[in-house]
Amino acid sequence: MYTLGIDTSNYTTSVALYGDDGVIQRKKLLPVRSGEVGLRQSDAVFHHTQQLYGLYGELLSGISPNEISAVGVSSRPRPVDGSYMPCFTVGLSAASIIAETLRVPLYCFSHQEGHIAAAIYSSKKPELFEQRFIAFHVSGGTTEAVLAAPEGDGFSLSLVAETLDLNAGQAVDRVGVMLGLDFPCGKELEKLALRYDGDVKARPTLKGCNCCLSGLENLCRKMYDNNSEKEKIAYFCLKYIEATLAKMAENLLAEYGDLPLLFAGGVMSNSIIRKSIQSRFGAFFAEPEFSADNAAGIALLAHRKLISR
């Protein structure tokens, strides 16, 4: 038997099944025109509607719908009152129809909870469900750290640090587009940065445990205007984000004690950032396929809800 997970985020349509053999997932990026750095929510809703059916069909190829015992879906960005984004209504509508048709339970979670659960699954650290830890969610739409604590079959999340301006993923995409890369720019910016063999000095800006990243875009623009090589600009951008996250982690550990650190979100699939923070803090990371937006964590959370009934 399987639990089905659905996630319609900015900027990925994804579906997943969780069963005894682990996770099976299918996902597809939303199309963004060259030179642009995002989508209007109305366009995101349209593209999710176009893509979801095909991905669902691929996922269930060779699997009977009768093998689905529960449906999970991300219905909002974060697990807080007032958290809302239109693109998640596409997944919620589809999940509701599927659950009603199959006469199986429907469980709603936040996109952020799904990210963290996927990172727990991918890093093979299920024991984190039973203890307190600090989770970083770093993407185009979010740059936050939350204090996670066991709660029922999942966890509760309390915000303990965040960006005060630009998100890390926004900085990556804006710098990448400036350098002529296509959105989303994370993978290509990393390839560019890995070709740089020099060194850079990055001095992050923090206010307590919170960070400020808008200065990063300005510094990269200045380097670009001064004809710095693209590889150096890309490397500086990623090292600045790395230094910022490391300082946030350092301050949070000083405040909350020696807790495990877990990193999730698309930006955390970057090998330059990951290698440095892993070596310094012994932190846990999701593999790249479970770092970027995905429905795997939603399917896992639905499974945990089902078996706890």
matplotlib code that plots the C-alpha trace (Angstrom):
import matplotlib.pyplot as plt

x = [0.0, 1.1, 0.4, 0.2, 1.8, 1.0, 2.9, 2.1, 4.7, 6.5, 8.2, 7.6, 4.7, 5.4, 3.7, 5.1, 4.2, 5.6, 5.5, 7.6, 10.3, 10.6, 9.7, 8.7, 8.3, 7.7, 8.2, 8.5, 9.6, 7.1, 8.2, 9.7, 10.6, 14.3, 15.4, 12.6, 13.1, 9.8, 6.1, 2.9, 0.7, -2.0, 0.6, 1.8, -1.8, -2.3, 1.0, 0.3, -3.1, -1.5, 1.2, -0.3, -2.5, 0.4, 2.8, 0.1, -0.5, 3.3, 3.5, 0.6, 1.8, 1.7, 0.1, -3.6, -5.4, -6.7, -3.2, -3.4, -4.3, -4.2, -3.5, -1.3, -1.1, 0.7, -2.1, -0.1, 3.5, 4.1, 2.3, 1.1, -2.2, -2.7, -0.1, -1.5, -0.4, -2.8, -0.6, -1.2, -5.0, -4.3, -2.8, -5.4, -8.3, -6.8, -5.9, -9.4, -11.0, -8.7, -9.2, -13.0, -13.1, -10.9, -12.7, -9.3, -8.2, -6.9, -4.1, -3.1, 0.4, 2.4, 5.1, 7.7, 6.8, 7.1, 10.6, 11.8, 10.3, 11.9, 15.3, 14.8, 14.0, 16.8, 19.4, 18.3, 17.7, 14.2, 15.2, 14.8, 11.0, 11.6, 13.8, 14.3, 16.4, 16.9, 15.9, 16.9, 14.5, 16.4, 14.8, 13.6, 10.6, 11.9, 15.1, 14.2, 15.4, 12.8, 13.0, 11.4, 9.9, 8.1, 4.4, 2.1, 3.1, 5.1, 6.6, 5.8, 7.8, 8.6, 10.3, 13.7, 15.5, 14.8, 15.9, 14.9, 14.9, 15.9, 15.6, 18.8, 17.2, 16.1, 19.7, 20.9, 18.4, 18.9, 22.6, 22.3, 20.0, 22.4, 25.1, 22.9, 21.7, 18.2, 15.8, 15.9, 19.7, 20.9, 22.5, 24.1, 25.4, 27.0, 28.7, 30.0, 31.3, 33.1, 35.2, 36.7, 39.9, 40.6, 39.4, 36.9, 36.1, 32.4, 31.3, 27.6, 25.2, 23.2, 20.9, 21.0, 20.1, 18.4, 20.1, 20.1, 20.9, 19.9, 23.5, 24.6, 22.8, 24.3, 27.9, 27.5, 26.2, 29.2, 31.5, 29.7, 29.9, 33.7, 34.1, 34.9, 34.9, 31.5, 33.0, 34.2, 30.9, 29.1, 31.5, 31.3, 27.4, 27.4, 30.2, 28.3, 25.2, 27.3, 28.9, 25.5, 23.9, 27.0, 26.8, 23.1, 23.7, 26.5, 24.3, 21.3, 23.4, 24.7, 21.1, 19.3, 22.1, 23.9, 21.0, 21.1, 21.0, 19.0, 19.1, 16.3, 15.2, 16.5, 19.5, 20.8, 21.4, 24.4, 27.6, 29.8, 27.5, 26.8, 30.4, 31.5, 28.5, 28.6, 32.3, 31.9, 28.7, 28.1, 24.8, 22.3, 21.3, 18.8, 20.2, 19.6, 16.5, 14.9, 16.3, 14.4, 10.6, 9.2, 6.2, 8.2, 8.0, 4.2, 3.8, 5.9, 4.0, 0.7, 2.0, 2.9, -0.6, -2.2, -0.3, -0.9, -4.7]
y = [0.0, 3.6, 7.1, 9.7, 13.2, 16.2, 19.6, 22.5, 25.1, 27.9, 26.6, 22.8, 20.5, 17.2, 14.0, 11.1, 7.7, 6.4, 2.7, -0.1, 0.3, 4.1, 7.0, 7.1, 10.6, 12.6, 16.4, 19.1, 22.7, 25.4, 27.1, 30.6, 32.8, 33.5, 36.6, 36.6, 36.0, 34.5, 33.9, 35.6, 33.4, 33.3, 31.8, 29.4, 28.2, 27.7, 25.7, 23.5, 22.7, 21.8, 19.6, 17.8, 15.3, 14.1, 13.6, 11.8, 9.4, 8.7, 8.1, 5.6, 3.7, 0.0, 0.8, 0.3, 3.3, 0.8, 0.5, 4.2, 4.2, 7.9, 11.2, 14.1, 17.6, 20.8, 23.4, 26.4, 27.7, 27.6, 26.1, 29.5, 31.3, 33.4, 31.5, 31.4, 31.2, 30.5, 27.9, 25.5, 25.4, 23.4, 20.5, 20.8, 20.6, 17.5, 15.8, 16.4, 14.8, 11.8, 11.2, 11.5, 9.2, 6.5, 6.9, 7.3, 9.9, 13.3, 15.0, 18.6, 19.9, 23.0, 23.2, 23.9, 20.8, 18.7, 20.1, 19.2, 15.7, 15.1, 16.1, 13.8, 10.9, 11.7, 12.1, 8.8, 10.4, 9.3, 9.8, 13.5, 13.0, 12.1, 15.1, 18.8, 20.1, 23.3, 23.2, 25.7, 26.1, 28.0, 28.6, 31.2, 31.9, 31.3, 31.8, 30.8, 28.7, 26.9, 25.1, 21.7, 19.7, 16.3, 16.6, 13.6, 11.9, 14.9, 18.0, 21.5, 24.4, 27.7, 30.5, 31.4, 33.2, 34.6, 37.0, 40.6, 41.4, 39.2, 35.4, 33.4, 31.8, 35.2, 36.4, 33.4, 33.9, 37.6, 37.3, 34.4, 36.3, 39.2, 36.8, 35.6, 32.3, 31.0, 31.0, 29.1, 29.7, 27.5, 24.7, 26.8, 29.3, 26.4, 25.1, 28.6, 29.0, 25.7, 26.9, 29.7, 28.7, 31.8, 33.1, 35.7, 37.5, 37.4, 39.4, 38.5, 41.1, 39.8, 41.3, 38.8, 35.5, 37.2, 37.9, 40.6, 39.5, 42.5, 43.8, 40.6, 41.5, 45.0, 43.7, 41.3, 44.1, 46.2, 43.4, 42.9, 46.6, 46.5, 43.7, 40.9, 37.5, 35.7, 32.7, 34.9, 36.7, 33.3, 32.0, 35.1, 34.9, 31.4, 31.9, 35.0, 32.8, 30.1, 32.6, 34.0, 30.6, 29.6, 32.7, 32.2, 28.6, 29.6, 32.2, 29.9, 27.1, 29.6, 30.6, 27.2, 24.8, 22.0, 20.8, 18.8, 21.0, 20.0, 21.9, 21.8, 23.8, 24.2, 26.4, 23.7, 21.4, 23.5, 21.5, 24.5, 25.6, 22.0, 20.9, 23.8, 23.7, 19.9, 20.0, 22.8, 21.8, 18.1, 19.2, 16.9, 17.7, 16.2, 14.8, 17.3, 15.5, 15.9, 19.4, 21.3, 21.4, 17.9, 15.9, 13.1, 14.7, 15.2, 11.5, 10.5, 12.7, 11.3, 7.8, 8.8, 10.2, 7.1, 4.6, 6.7, 6.6]
z = [0.0, -0.7, 0.5, -2.2, -1.8, -4.0, -3.9, -6.3, -5.3, -7.0, -9.1, -9.3, -9.8, -8.0, -7.0, -4.9, -3.5, -0.2, 0.5, 2.0, -0.7, -0.1, -2.3, -6.0, -7.3, -10.5, -10.8, -13.4, -13.2, -14.2, -17.5, -17.1, -20.1, -20.7, -18.9, -16.4, -12.7, -11.7, -12.5, -11.6, -9.3, -12.0, -14.4, -11.8, -11.2, -15.0, -15.5, -12.4, -13.8, -17.1, -15.6, -12.7, -14.6, -16.7, -13.8, -11.8, -14.7, -15.0, -11.2, -11.2, -14.3, -13.3, -9.9, -9.1, -7.5, -5.0, -3.6, -2.4, 1.3, 2.0, 0.2, 1.5, 0.1, 0.8, 1.2, 2.2, 2.4, 6.2, 9.2, 10.5, 10.4, 7.3, 5.2, 1.7, -1.9, -4.8, -6.5, -3.6, -4.4, -7.5, -5.5, -2.8, -5.3, -7.0, -3.7, -2.4, -5.5, -5.5, -1.8, -2.1, -5.1, -3.5, -0.1, 1.7, 4.3, 3.1, 5.2, 4.7, 5.5, 4.7, 2.0, 4.7, 6.7, 3.5, 2.8, 6.3, 6.2, 2.8, 4.3, 7.2, 4.8, 2.4, 5.2, 6.7, 10.1, 11.2, 14.8, 14.3, 14.4, 18.1, 19.2, 19.0, 16.2, 14.1, 10.5, 7.9, 4.9, 2.2, -1.2, -3.6, -1.4, 2.0, 4.1, 7.6, 10.5, 12.7, 16.0, 15.4, 18.3, 18.3, 18.2, 17.6, 14.4, 13.1, 14.6, 15.6, 14.1, 15.7, 13.7, 15.3, 12.4, 9.0, 6.3, 6.8, 3.1, 0.2, 0.1, -0.7, -3.7, -5.0, -4.7, -6.7, -9.4, -9.7, -9.9, -12.3, -14.7, -14.5, -15.7, -18.6, -17.1, -17.4, -14.4, -12.1, -12.0, -9.1, -11.0, -13.7, -11.2, -9.3, -12.4, -13.1, -9.6, -9.6, -12.5, -10.3, -8.5, -6.5, -3.2, -2.1, 1.2, 2.2, 5.3, 6.1, 7.6, 10.6, 13.2, 16.0, 14.4, 11.4, 8.2, 5.5, 1.9, -0.3, -0.1, -1.8, -5.0, -4.9, -4.3, -7.3, -9.5, -8.6, -9.5, -12.8, -13.6, -12.8, -15.3, -12.8, -14.4, -14.3, -12.5, -9.6, -9.3, -9.1, -6.5, -4.4, -4.5, -3.1, -0.6, 0.8, 1.3, 2.8, 5.3, 6.1, 6.9, 8.9, 11.1, 11.6, 12.6, 15.0, 16.7, 16.9, 18.5, 21.0, 21.9, 21.8, 22.7, 20.8, 18.7, 15.4, 12.3, 9.2, 5.9, 3.3, 0.3, -3.2, -2.3, 0.0, -2.9, -3.8, -3.3, -2.4, 0.5, 1.6, 1.8, 4.0, 6.4, 6.7, 7.6, 10.1, 11.9, 11.1, 9.7, 7.8, 4.2, 1.8, -1.4, -4.3, -5.6, -2.2, -1.5, -4.2, -4.1, -4.0, -2.8, -1.1, 2.4, 2.0, 1.2, 4.2, 6.5, 5.2, 5.9, 9.5, 10.0, 8.6, 10.8, 14.0, 13.7]

ax = plt.figure().add_subplot(projection="3d")
ax.plot(x, y, z, "-o")
ax.set_aspect("equal")
plt.show()
